[in-house]
Amino acid sequence: MSSLRNLESIHIGLFSDEPIRLEGLSCIFDQPPSQGRAQLVPLIGKLEQLLAHQVLEYLVLDLQSSSVNMETLARARRARPSLKLIVIGPEGDDELILQAITAGARAWLGLTASPEMVRMAIEVVTGGSIWAPRRLLSKLIDRLLKTPDPSISRTNPHLTDREKQVLDHILQARSNREIATELGIEERTVKAHVGRLMRKTGADNRIELSMCALHRPLLHTHARGQHRAANGSVFAD
């Protein structure tokens, strides 16, 4: 297991009980990082070892492994709540994908995903985004709306007009880059607005932020009804 500790590096755990698949995943990290991105350092070992590795920030789980299932995701989340999970599993099973996202997965990749696609998804997640079909995220929001979370506070924070605009676009599942282009501001400014929205609402991610907006009158009614309109594959944080 790598012991490299570099402030410019991001450590990503790889867990699979299939040696060939594990070797293939490891090869993804041979290429240098994209410009402006940190070096990705793979860590390989047993699940317990990886979860105990405090430098670990991300974990790739191979759901096709005989020892990996949805309980594995839940166990990883219980042991390390802040750990961001990237799941590789079967394609076409919408229900399984929704379960994984609900369990805390930040990315879902099909078994036929190319090494380049896996690398791209990892970089999207390490950049603070979610990699998943937007139609499924919209479906997840629709499902959660049918069972409102009583733990969500009904106290409405004060939002600026710009924050409301950003939140409106988040409900349409637009990425930070798309929001920046639409509003004519820099992407880092959008990230700052998203960060303030999360602090004001107590949300940990964009899905929770969307749920807060949909369950509470943070925006005008028409904006809350537009979250189904977007279509794509990346839901950025």
Secondary structure as GFF3:
##gff-version 3
##sequence-region A 1 237
A	DSSP	beta_strand	9	15	.	.	.	ID=ss1
A	DSSP	alpha_helix	19	27	.	.	.	ID=ss2
A	DSSP	three_ten_helix	28	30	.	.	.	ID=ss3
A	DSSP	beta_strand	39	44	.	.	.	ID=ss4
A	DSSP	alpha_helix	47	52	.	.	.	ID=ss5
A	DSSP	beta_strand	58	62	.	.	.	ID=ss6
A	DSSP	alpha_helix	70	79	.	.	.	ID=ss7
A	DSSP	beta_strand	84	89	.	.	.	ID=ss8
A	DSSP	alpha_helix	94	102	.	.	.	ID=ss9
A	DSSP	beta_strand	105	110	.	.	.	ID=ss10
A	DSSP	alpha_helix	115	126	.	.	.	ID=ss11
A	DSSP	beta_strand	129	131	.	.	.	ID=ss12
A	DSSP	alpha_helix	134	145	.	.	.	ID=ss13
A	DSSP	alpha_helix	161	171	.	.	.	ID=ss14
A	DSSP	alpha_helix	176	183	.	.	.	ID=ss15
A	DSSP	alpha_helix	187	201	.	.	.	ID=ss16
A	DSSP	alpha_helix	206	215	.	.	.	ID=ss17
A	DSSP	alpha_helix	221	224	.	.	.	ID=ss18
A	DSSP	beta_strand	234	236	.	.	.	ID=ss19
###
